[in-house]
Amino acid sequence: MLYQYVACSESGEIVRGKLTAISEDAIAEMLGVAGYRLINLHPFVPFLSLGKLTAQLFPVKPTEVIMLFRQLALLLDSGVNIVTSFELMQEQITNRTLKKVVSEVIADIRAGNQLSTAMSRHPEVFPILACRSLSIGEQTGSLETMLRQIADYMEKEIATKKGIKGALMYPAIALLVTAVVVGVLMFFVIPAFSGFYADLGAELPAITQMMLDLSTILRENFMIIILSILIAVATSFAYFRTVDGKYTLDKIMLRVPQLGRVKHLNELARCSRSISLLYTAGLPLTEIMPLVIQGCSNRVMAQALHAVQTDMLKGEGLAKPMQKNKIFLPMMVQMVKVGEETGNLDSSLQAVANNYEAEAQDKTKSLIAMIQPMMTIVIAGIVGVIALSMVSAMYSMYGQAF
């Protein structure tokens, strides 16, 4: 594999370059023999490469990785060695990107690397948390068990994301349909009636006149409105791409009525399950916390976990630092405290994760059930107001004529 490195000579001179080797350790050894101290090292990926293009065209789905882990565990349980297991699975893989990654993993294992090391070179496919757990599984001789636990963990992650997407899908589609319907009415239907009313010269009701004026404003200032919306969207997008913007967005997501509670519960469940998985694997909390923080998708939660880590390193344990931040709910704090006192922290956190996931699922179902009638009422209200303005005008003109 080709690596790009930054190193420092004994005289302090910074050098950059590329070297081919079977592993990062081999690169460090080669540079050390040459009298250089390694500063930075990463696999070299050209800006335009066939591999990069293939990965974008054929991305690896998490479900494919889960299936890979389960099949590997099954083959290893059957007594098949790891290289042969991968070769058997490679023949059945249809995704080009995953097939190429598996081929590279096989080459790395044959070169003497462990499975976790070989997989860690493909973080876009294999999560860092999974690779670290597999490393512990290799050391303890429980690789098959760890593969199944990681697969279970990833399946629950997917189920959580699907639940949130399901809750957002219906209102998003409903809002889009509403915008299209209102746009057609305001730009095409109402203007057609406007000319008709003007020709009759009748006095129109206030609601009808308001709709006609609104339609005229929208049509005359259409480009300005669209441009303003695009500028607002672009500005918001640019801001939310910054560090402060991402933190603000994550904070907003946790405070959205109903949906924020679901997001909060899912984040706590994910955090609890991650700590439980790594703790079960035998990793100490001092190594677990950085991995959990790194894998946290919400920056508010990540900041809270970082504060917990800081206090934990001072000797305060895990429950006491969590109690200082309201983002960690009382039940989680109490269960962590019990787990620390009894030595069953992994079981306690597993129970917390199961409880919060169940509550999040119930709230998601309730949210979806509540959103559907609410959106129906909103759409019916908007269309009803427009229809009422047209009908009231008809009755008004009829009354004035007779």
N, C-alpha and C positions, 0 to 999 in steps of 0.2 A: 504494500500500500504506500502511496506517495503522501508524505507529510510536509507541512510548511512550518518552519521553526524560527524562533528568535532566540539568540544566545548572546552571552557576554564572555569576552576573552579575559585572561588574567590581568591585562592592562586596562580593562574597562571598556574596550571597544565593542559596540553593538553590531552583531552580524545577523543577516537574514538569509534564508535559503530554503531549498527543498531537498529532501532525502527520501529514498525508498527503503523500507524495512518492514519486517513482519509485525512489529508492535512498537508502541510508544517507548517502552523500556529499552528496546534495542536502539532507538534514536538517541535517547539520553546517554546510553553507554557509549555509543559511537562519538558523540560530541564530547563526552567526558575524557575519552582517550585522546581526543585531539586538543584538549586543554580548554574547552569551552563549558560554561555553565548555562544550562537550559533555563530560559525565562518563560517562553510561551511555545506551545506545540498543539497543532490540530491538523486533522486530515485535509489535504489540499483538494478543493473542489473548484474547478474552472467555472467562470461566469456562465459560459455556454458549454454544456456538456450533455452527451446522450443520456447519461445516468440521471442527471438532474431533470432533464426534459421528461424522461420516462416516469420518474417519481411524481411529477406534476400531473402527467396524463393518466397514470394508473396509481393513485394513492392507495396506501395500505389501510384497510378499515380495521378498527379495533376488534371487530368480531372475527376477522381472519387471524389476528394475533392470538385471540382466545382459543380458537380452534387449534392453532399450532401448538400452544402450550398443553392443551388437553391430550392431543395426539402424542406429543413427545412424552408426557407422563405415562400414558398407556404403554407405549413401546418400551420405555425404560423399565417399567414394572414387569414386562414380559421377558426381560433379560437381554434385549437388543442393545448393543453399544450405541453411544450417542451419535457417532458419525454415520453409522448405518441407518439410525432412526431418521436423521435429517435427510439422508439420501432417499429414503423411502417416501418421506413427506414431500420432498422437492418434486418428485414425479407427479404428484397429485395437485400441486399448487397451480392455479390458473392466473393469479395476479403476477404480472411481469416484474414489478418492483420487488414484491416479497420473494419471488423466485431468485432474483439477483442477490438480495440481501442474505437469503439462506445459503446461497452458493458461497458468499464471502464469509459467512459464519463457519461453514464447513472447512474452508481453507484456513481460517484462523485457528480452529480447533486442531486440525492436522498439524499446524505449525507449533503446537504445544501450549496454546492459550486455553484458559478455562471458558466454559460457556458464557458465564456472566461477563467476562472481559470481551469476548467476541461480540456479544449483543450490545454492550455499552457503546460500541463504535457506531451504532445506528440508533441514536436517541429519537429520531423522527418516527421510528417504528416501534422500538421497545422502550417503555418508560424507564426513567432512571430508578424509580422506586422498585420496579420489578427486577432490574439488573442487580440492585443492591441486595434484595431479598434472595435472589438466586445464588449470589455469592456466599451468603450465610448458609443456604441449603447445601451448597457444595462442600463447605467446611464441616458441616454436621452430618453429612451423608443422608440428608432428607430432601434431595433435589426433587423427586417425584411429588412428594407432599407439597413442597413449596410451589411447584408449577401449578398444581390444582388450586392452591389458596390464592395465587395471583390471578388465575383465571376467574375464580369466584369474585374476587375484588373488582376486576375489570368489568365483569358482567353487571355488578351492582352500580358501578359508575355509569355505564351506558343506560341502565334503567332510569337512573336519576336524571340524566340529561334529557332522555325522551319524555319524562314526566313534565319537565319545565317547558320543553318545546311544544308539547301537546297543549299545555295551558295557554301558550302565547299564539298558537297557530290560528285558532278560530277567531279571536278578536282582530288579528292582523288581516285575515281574509275579509272579515266583515267590514273593517274600516276601508279597505281597498274598494270593495263593492259599493259601499256608501259614497265614497268620493267619486266613483265613476257615474253612479246614478244622479247624484246632485249636480255633477258637471254637465251631464247631458241635459238635465232640466233647466239649469241656469243659462247655458250657452245656446241651446237650440229651441227648447219648448217655450220658455217664458218670452224670449224675444219675438217669437211668432205671434203670441197673443198681444204683445206690446203694440205692434202696428195696428192690430185689429181694434184695440181699445182707443188708440189715438184717433182713428178714423171716425169712431162713433162719438167721440168728444164727451163721453159720459164721466161723471165724477166717480172715482174709484175709492173703495174702502182703504183704510190706512194700511192693513196688512198686505193688500195687493200692490199698493204703491211702493211699499217698502221693498217687496220682492223685485219689482221692476227696477227700482233704483239700484238695488244690490246687483242685479243682473247686468245693468248698464256699467256699473263701476268695475265689475269683474272683467267684462269684455273689453272695455276701453283701456284698462290697466293690466291686461293679461300678462304681457311680457315683463312688466315691472314686478308683478307679483311672483311670477315664476323665477325671475332673476333673484329676487329677495330671498325666496325659499332656498334656492340653490346656494346662495352666499351663506345663509344661516346654517344649512346642512354641512357645507364645506368647512365653515369656521368651527362648528361643533365637532366635526370629525377630526379636524386638525388638533383641537384642544384635547379631545379624549384620546388622542394618540400620545400625548405627553404623559410624563410620570404623574404629575398632579391631576391631570384630566382622568387618567385611568383610575386613580384612587377615588376621585369624586364620583365617577360612574359606578364603581363598586359600592360606594357608600349609598348612593341613590338606590341601587338595586336591592340593598338590604332594607330600605325604608319604604319601598313601594307597598301600599296597602295590600294585604293578602299575599300577593306574590313575593313580597320581601320576606315574609315569615317562612314560606316554602324554601326560598333560596337560603335563608339563615339555617334552617334545619338540615338542609342537604349539605351545606358547608361543614356544619358540626359533625354530621354523620360521616362525611368523607374524612375529616381530620381524625375522628375517633377510630375509624376502620384502618386508616393508614398506620397510626401509632400501634394499634393492636397487631396488625400484620407483621410489622418490623420487630415489635417486642417479642412476639411469638417465635420469630426467626432467631432470636437470641441477640439482637442488636441493643446496645446500651442507649439510654435516653439521650445522652450527649451526642450520639451520632444520628439518632432517629429524628430529632427536632429539625436539624438543617434540611434533611430530605423531605420532611413533611411541609416545611415552609416553602421549599423550592417547588413542590408539587401543588401548592395551594393556588387555586384559580382566582380567588378573591383577595385583593390587596389589603383590605381592611382586616380580614382574618389573618393574612400573612403577617401584618404588623403586630397584631395582638399575640400571635404565636411567637414572634421574635422577642417581644417583651417577656413572655413566659420563659423563653429559653434563657434570656439574660438573668432573670431572677433564679431560675433553676440552677444555673451554674454557680450562683452564690450560695447554694445549699438550701434553698427554700422548698425543694421538691417540685411537684407538678400542680397539685390541687391549690395550694396557697397562692401562687402567682395567677392562676386562672380566676380565682375568686375576686381579684382586683379589677377585672374587666367584665363589664356587663354582657359582652358578646358571648361569653361562655355561660350558658344557662345553668341555673342552680342544680338541676338533676345531674348534669354532666360533672359539675364540680364535686358533688357529693359522691358520685360513683367512682371518680378518680381518687378521691380521698380514701374511700373504702378499699379500692384496689391497691393503693400504696400500703395501707396498713396490713392487709391480708396477704400481700404478695401476688395477687391475682389481677394485676393491672390490665393484662390483655383481655381477660374474660369480662371485666367490668366495662372496658371501652367497647368491646364487641356488643354487649348488651345495650350500651348507650346508642351505638350506631343503628342497631336493629330497631330500637324504640323510636329514634328520630326519623328513620327512613319510613317506618309505618305511619307516623304522624304526618310526615310530608306527603305521602301518597294519599292519605285521607283528605288533607287540605287541598291537594291538587285536584282531586275528583270534585270536591265541593266548589272549588274556584271555577272549574270548567262548567259545572252545573249552574252556577250563578251567572257566569259571563254570558252564556247563550241567551237566556231570556232578556238580560239587560241590553245586549247588543240589538236584539230584535226590537225592543221597545224604542231604543235610540233611533234606529233606522226608520221604523214606522213613524216616529215623531217628526223626523226631518221631512220625510216624504209627505206626511200628513199636513204639515204646515204649508208646504208648497202647494199641495192640492187644494187646501182650504182657501188659500189666497186666490186661486183661479176660480173656484166655485163661488166664493163670496162676491167676486167681481161680476159673475154671470147674474146672480140674484139681484145685485145692486142695479145693474143696467136694466134688468127686467122690471124692477120696481119703478125706476125713473121713466121707463117707456110707458108704463100704464099707471 
